[in-house]
Amino acid sequence: MELNDIVGSRIKALRLEKKISQETLAGLADIDRTYMQSIEKGQRNISIDMLRKLAKALGTTMSAILQDID
């Protein structure tokens, strides 16, 4: 599994755990919903800044999203 896929899956899992839609998360992170969808599908390389925005919007940390990724 590629790194993009792992990060995207973790973001999606956290979003579903919080019971929020892609559209809501995208709004909180100030990005387009289609971009959010492509992140969750592992189709995008996201920047550190984007990871920070998404972590903040999800109420977690970047390190929690990246935990145990080698």
N, CA, C and O atoms as CSV, one atom per row, in Angstrom:
chain,resi,resn,atom,element,x,y,z
A,1,MET,N,N,0.851,-1.181,0.000
A,1,MET,CA,C,0.000,0.000,0.000
A,1,MET,C,C,0.896,1.244,0.000
A,1,MET,O,O,1.874,1.314,0.745
A,2,GLU,N,N,0.557,2.204,-0.828
A,2,GLU,CA,C,1.320,3.444,-0.935
A,2,GLU,C,C,1.036,4.366,0.254
A,2,GLU,O,O,-0.008,4.270,0.901
A,3,LEU,N,N,1.972,5.244,0.520
A,3,LEU,CA,C,1.829,6.195,1.623
A,3,LEU,C,C,0.571,7.047,1.467
A,3,LEU,O,O,-0.147,7.279,2.439
A,4,ASN,N,N,0.303,7.513,0.249
A,4,ASN,CA,C,-0.905,8.318,0.015
A,4,ASN,C,C,-2.162,7.548,0.396
A,4,ASN,O,O,-3.096,8.112,0.967
A,5,ASP,N,N,-2.180,6.248,0.076
A,5,ASP,CA,C,-3.334,5.415,0.404
A,5,ASP,C,C,-3.510,5.279,1.914
A,5,ASP,O,O,-4.628,5.354,2.425
A,6,ILE,N,N,-2.408,5.079,2.617
A,6,ILE,CA,C,-2.455,4.915,4.074
A,6,ILE,C,C,-2.955,6.192,4.744
A,6,ILE,O,O,-3.854,6.150,5.584
A,7,VAL,N,N,-2.367,7.321,4.369
A,7,VAL,CA,C,-2.767,8.600,4.966
A,7,VAL,C,C,-4.226,8.900,4.629
A,7,VAL,O,O,-4.989,9.320,5.499
A,8,GLY,N,N,-4.611,8.690,3.386
A,8,GLY,CA,C,-5.997,8.927,2.981
A,8,GLY,C,C,-6.976,8.061,3.749
A,8,GLY,O,O,-8.036,8.531,4.163
A,9,SER,N,N,-6.626,6.805,3.939
A,9,SER,CA,C,-7.488,5.886,4.691
A,9,SER,C,C,-7.621,6.307,6.147
A,9,SER,O,O,-8.702,6.219,6.728
A,10,ARG,N,N,-6.533,6.758,6.727
A,10,ARG,CA,C,-6.581,7.205,8.130
A,10,ARG,C,C,-7.429,8.459,8.278
A,10,ARG,O,O,-8.196,8.587,9.232
A,11,ILE,N,N,-7.290,9.376,7.339
A,11,ILE,CA,C,-8.103,10.596,7.386
A,11,ILE,C,C,-9.580,10.238,7.249
A,11,ILE,O,O,-10.422,10.764,7.976
A,12,LYS,N,N,-9.889,9.349,6.323
A,12,LYS,CA,C,-11.280,8.924,6.135
A,12,LYS,C,C,-11.813,8.243,7.393
A,12,LYS,O,O,-12.934,8.522,7.819
A,13,ALA,N,N,-11.023,7.356,7.990
A,13,ALA,CA,C,-11.454,6.657,9.204
A,13,ALA,C,C,-11.735,7.643,10.337
A,13,ALA,O,O,-12.727,7.508,11.052
A,14,LEU,N,N,-10.865,8.625,10.494
A,14,LEU,CA,C,-11.077,9.639,11.536
A,14,LEU,C,C,-12.333,10.457,11.248
A,14,LEU,O,O,-13.096,10.777,12.159
A,15,ARG,N,N,-12.541,10.788,9.983
A,15,ARG,CA,C,-13.730,11.561,9.598
A,15,ARG,C,C,-14.991,10.769,9.912
A,15,ARG,O,O,-15.944,11.312,10.471
A,16,LEU,N,N,-15.002,9.494,9.558
A,16,LEU,CA,C,-16.172,8.657,9.827
A,16,LEU,C,C,-16.393,8.457,11.323
A,16,LEU,O,O,-17.530,8.415,11.793
A,17,GLU,N,N,-15.298,8.334,12.061
A,17,GLU,CA,C,-15.384,8.207,13.522
A,17,GLU,C,C,-16.042,9.440,14.133
A,17,GLU,O,O,-16.803,9.338,15.096
A,18,LYS,N,N,-15.740,10.608,13.560
A,18,LYS,CA,C,-16.315,11.869,14.045
A,18,LYS,C,C,-17.716,12.111,13.489
A,18,LYS,O,O,-18.402,13.054,13.882
A,19,LYS,N,N,-18.132,11.224,12.548
A,19,LYS,CA,C,-19.460,11.317,11.931
A,19,LYS,C,C,-19.665,12.646,11.213
A,19,LYS,O,O,-20.697,13.301,11.366
A,20,ILE,N,N,-18.664,13.030,10.427
A,20,ILE,CA,C,-18.808,14.237,9.615
A,20,ILE,C,C,-18.627,13.877,8.140
A,20,ILE,O,O,-17.928,12.924,7.795
A,21,SER,N,N,-19.265,14.651,7.297
A,21,SER,CA,C,-19.199,14.399,5.859
A,21,SER,C,C,-17.894,14.924,5.265
A,21,SER,O,O,-17.185,15.722,5.879
A,22,GLN,N,N,-17.600,14.455,4.058
A,22,GLN,CA,C,-16.439,14.984,3.339
A,22,GLN,C,C,-16.600,16.486,3.141
A,22,GLN,O,O,-15.644,17.249,3.282
A,23,GLU,N,N,-17.808,16.896,2.816
A,23,GLU,CA,C,-18.066,18.316,2.570
A,23,GLU,C,C,-17.802,19.150,3.822
A,23,GLU,O,O,-17.219,20.231,3.740
A,24,THR,N,N,-18.225,18.654,4.964
A,24,THR,CA,C,-17.994,19.369,6.219
A,24,THR,C,C,-16.508,19.455,6.533
A,24,THR,O,O,-16.006,20.522,6.886
A,25,LEU,N,N,-15.802,18.334,6.407
A,25,LEU,CA,C,-14.365,18.338,6.671
A,25,LEU,C,C,-13.642,19.260,5.697
A,25,LEU,O,O,-12.745,20.005,6.092
A,26,ALA,N,N,-14.027,19.211,4.438
A,26,ALA,CA,C,-13.415,20.089,3.440
A,26,ALA,C,C,-13.623,21.555,3.819
A,26,ALA,O,O,-12.705,22.367,3.702
A,27,GLY,N,N,-14.816,21.884,4.268
A,27,GLY,CA,C,-15.096,23.256,4.692
A,27,GLY,C,C,-14.253,23.670,5.885
A,27,GLY,O,O,-13.731,24.785,5.923
A,28,LEU,N,N,-14.119,22.782,6.854
A,28,LEU,CA,C,-13.306,23.080,8.033
A,28,LEU,C,C,-11.834,23.270,7.681
A,28,LEU,O,O,-11.131,24.063,8.307
A,29,ALA,N,N,-11.376,22.530,6.666
A,29,ALA,CA,C,-9.971,22.621,6.246
A,29,ALA,C,C,-9.773,23.654,5.134
A,29,ALA,O,O,-8.651,23.879,4.680
A,30,ASP,N,N,-10.868,24.276,4.705
A,30,ASP,CA,C,-10.836,25.309,3.658
A,30,ASP,C,C,-10.290,24.766,2.333
A,30,ASP,O,O,-9.436,25.380,1.693
A,31,ILE,N,N,-10.811,23.592,1.939
A,31,ILE,CA,C,-10.459,23.004,0.645
A,31,ILE,C,C,-11.738,22.557,-0.057
A,31,ILE,O,O,-12.798,22.479,0.565
A,32,ASP,N,N,-11.638,22.269,-1.330
A,32,ASP,CA,C,-12.772,21.802,-2.111
A,32,ASP,C,C,-13.104,20.350,-1.746
A,32,ASP,O,O,-12.209,19.565,-1.431
A,33,ARG,N,N,-14.381,20.002,-1.790
A,33,ARG,CA,C,-14.803,18.645,-1.446
A,33,ARG,C,C,-14.193,17.606,-2.382
A,33,ARG,O,O,-13.853,16.508,-1.941
A,34,THR,N,N,-14.048,17.933,-3.658
A,34,THR,CA,C,-13.466,16.964,-4.591
A,34,THR,C,C,-11.992,16.716,-4.281
A,34,THR,O,O,-11.489,15.611,-4.481
A,35,TYR,N,N,-11.303,17.749,-3.791
A,35,TYR,CA,C,-9.911,17.577,-3.371
A,35,TYR,C,C,-9.855,16.677,-2.133
A,35,TYR,O,O,-8.981,15.818,-2.012
A,36,MET,N,N,-10.798,16.891,-1.222
A,36,MET,CA,C,-10.888,16.053,-0.020
A,36,MET,C,C,-11.119,14.599,-0.418
A,36,MET,O,O,-10.496,13.693,0.136
A,37,GLN,N,N,-12.000,14.382,-1.363
A,37,GLN,CA,C,-12.290,13.034,-1.845
A,37,GLN,C,C,-11.041,12.381,-2.429
A,37,GLN,O,O,-10.775,11.208,-2.168
A,38,SER,N,N,-10.280,13.127,-3.212
A,38,SER,CA,C,-9.075,12.559,-3.833
A,38,SER,C,C,-7.991,12.261,-2.798
A,38,SER,O,O,-7.204,11.333,-2.979
A,39,ILE,N,N,-7.943,13.037,-1.717
A,39,ILE,CA,C,-7.001,12.748,-0.625
A,39,ILE,C,C,-7.369,11.415,0.017
A,39,ILE,O,O,-6.511,10.555,0.214
A,40,GLU,N,N,-8.651,11.248,0.341
A,40,GLU,CA,C,-9.102,10.015,0.986
A,40,GLU,C,C,-8.890,8.792,0.100
A,40,GLU,O,O,-8.670,7.692,0.609
A,41,LYS,N,N,-8.952,8.967,-1.199
A,41,LYS,CA,C,-8.738,7.855,-2.134
A,41,LYS,C,C,-7.259,7.584,-2.389
A,41,LYS,O,O,-6.911,6.637,-3.095
A,42,GLY,N,N,-6.386,8.416,-1.811
A,42,GLY,CA,C,-4.951,8.228,-2.001
A,42,GLY,C,C,-4.446,8.722,-3.340
A,42,GLY,O,O,-3.369,8.326,-3.785
A,43,GLN,N,N,-5.209,9.579,-3.981
A,43,GLN,CA,C,-4.860,10.077,-5.309
A,43,GLN,C,C,-4.041,11.361,-5.275
A,43,GLN,O,O,-3.619,11.850,-6.323
A,44,ARG,N,N,-3.812,11.906,-4.102
A,44,ARG,CA,C,-3.081,13.170,-3.971
A,44,ARG,C,C,-1.914,13.038,-3.015
A,44,ARG,O,O,-1.997,12.348,-1.999
A,45,ASN,N,N,-0.831,13.705,-3.352
A,45,ASN,CA,C,0.260,13.915,-2.402
A,45,ASN,C,C,-0.103,15.173,-1.639
A,45,ASN,O,O,-0.234,16.242,-2.235
A,46,ILE,N,N,-0.267,15.063,-0.334
A,46,ILE,CA,C,-0.644,16.261,0.410
A,46,ILE,C,C,0.576,16.853,1.099
A,46,ILE,O,O,1.508,16.148,1.486
A,47,SER,N,N,0.537,18.157,1.233
A,47,SER,CA,C,1.641,18.874,1.869
A,47,SER,C,C,1.536,18.756,3.387
A,47,SER,O,O,0.510,18.347,3.931
A,48,ILE,N,N,2.608,19.121,4.040
A,48,ILE,CA,C,2.612,19.167,5.510
A,48,ILE,C,C,1.553,20.158,5.991
A,48,ILE,O,O,0.850,19.900,6.968
A,49,ASP,N,N,1.446,21.282,5.306
A,49,ASP,CA,C,0.461,22.294,5.684
A,49,ASP,C,C,-0.959,21.736,5.564
A,49,ASP,O,O,-1.795,21.977,6.434
A,50,MET,N,N,-1.231,20.999,4.502
A,50,MET,CA,C,-2.556,20.406,4.322
A,50,MET,C,C,-2.821,19.354,5.396
A,50,MET,O,O,-3.929,19.274,5.925
A,51,LEU,N,N,-1.824,18.559,5.715
A,51,LEU,CA,C,-1.972,17.564,6.776
A,51,LEU,C,C,-2.284,18.249,8.103
A,51,LEU,O,O,-3.116,17.770,8.874
A,52,ARG,N,N,-1.618,19.361,8.366
A,52,ARG,CA,C,-1.873,20.131,9.594
A,52,ARG,C,C,-3.311,20.641,9.621
A,52,ARG,O,O,-3.983,20.541,10.647
A,53,LYS,N,N,-3.788,21.188,8.502
A,53,LYS,CA,C,-5.162,21.700,8.426
A,53,LYS,C,C,-6.182,20.588,8.669
A,53,LYS,O,O,-7.150,20.766,9.407
A,54,LEU,N,N,-5.948,19.448,8.040
A,54,LEU,CA,C,-6.881,18.333,8.203
A,54,LEU,C,C,-6.854,17.785,9.624
A,54,LEU,O,O,-7.902,17.467,10.186
A,55,ALA,N,N,-5.673,17.673,10.201
A,55,ALA,CA,C,-5.565,17.202,11.586
A,55,ALA,C,C,-6.314,18.139,12.527
A,55,ALA,O,O,-7.051,17.691,13.405
A,56,LYS,N,N,-6.124,19.430,12.339
A,56,LYS,CA,C,-6.813,20.417,13.181
A,56,LYS,C,C,-8.330,20.308,13.003
A,56,LYS,O,O,-9.078,20.331,13.981
A,57,ALA,N,N,-8.775,20.190,11.758
A,57,ALA,CA,C,-10.206,20.078,11.480
A,57,ALA,C,C,-10.804,18.809,12.093
A,57,ALA,O,O,-11.977,18.788,12.467
A,58,LEU,N,N,-9.997,17.759,12.192
A,58,LEU,CA,C,-10.452,16.494,12.775
A,58,LEU,C,C,-10.256,16.433,14.290
A,58,LEU,O,O,-10.644,15.456,14.931
A,59,GLY,N,N,-9.659,17.469,14.852
A,59,GLY,CA,C,-9.437,17.494,16.294
A,59,GLY,C,C,-8.366,16.529,16.749
A,59,GLY,O,O,-8.447,15.969,17.842
A,60,THR,N,N,-7.357,16.334,15.908
A,60,THR,CA,C,-6.266,15.423,16.238
A,60,THR,C,C,-4.943,16.081,15.858
A,60,THR,O,O,-4.897,17.271,15.546
A,61,THR,N,N,-3.884,15.304,15.887
A,61,THR,CA,C,-2.566,15.829,15.540
A,61,THR,C,C,-2.046,15.155,14.276
A,61,THR,O,O,-2.509,14.082,13.889
A,62,MET,N,N,-1.079,15.802,13.645
A,62,MET,CA,C,-0.436,15.199,12.483
A,62,MET,C,C,0.224,13.891,12.885
A,62,MET,O,O,0.159,12.905,12.150
A,63,SER,N,N,0.855,13.880,14.043
A,63,SER,CA,C,1.553,12.664,14.477
A,63,SER,C,C,0.582,11.507,14.694
A,63,SER,O,O,0.944,10.352,14.467
A,64,ALA,N,N,-0.633,11.792,15.124
A,64,ALA,CA,C,-1.626,10.730,15.293
A,64,ALA,C,C,-2.006,10.129,13.940
A,64,ALA,O,O,-2.200,8.918,13.833
A,65,ILE,N,N,-2.113,10.960,12.920
A,65,ILE,CA,C,-2.435,10.470,11.579
A,65,ILE,C,C,-1.281,9.643,11.020
A,65,ILE,O,O,-1.502,8.636,10.347
A,66,LEU,N,N,-0.060,10.065,11.298
A,66,LEU,CA,C,1.125,9.410,10.744
A,66,LEU,C,C,1.693,8.303,11.628
A,66,LEU,O,O,2.686,7.670,11.270
A,67,GLN,N,N,1.073,8.071,12.769
A,67,GLN,CA,C,1.577,7.092,13.734
A,67,GLN,C,C,1.780,5.722,13.094
A,67,GLN,O,O,0.920,5.225,12.367
A,68,ASP,N,N,2.923,5.130,13.376
A,68,ASP,CA,C,3.291,3.779,12.932
A,68,ASP,C,C,3.453,3.621,11.424
A,68,ASP,O,O,3.391,2.504,10.912
A,69,ILE,N,N,3.658,4.714,10.713
A,69,ILE,CA,C,3.964,4.625,9.281
A,69,ILE,C,C,5.474,4.644,9.144
A,69,ILE,O,O,6.137,5.571,9.610
A,70,ASP,N,N,6.008,3.630,8.511
A,70,ASP,CA,C,7.457,3.558,8.293
A,70,ASP,C,C,7.790,3.842,6.856
A,70,ASP,O,O,8.962,3.827,6.479
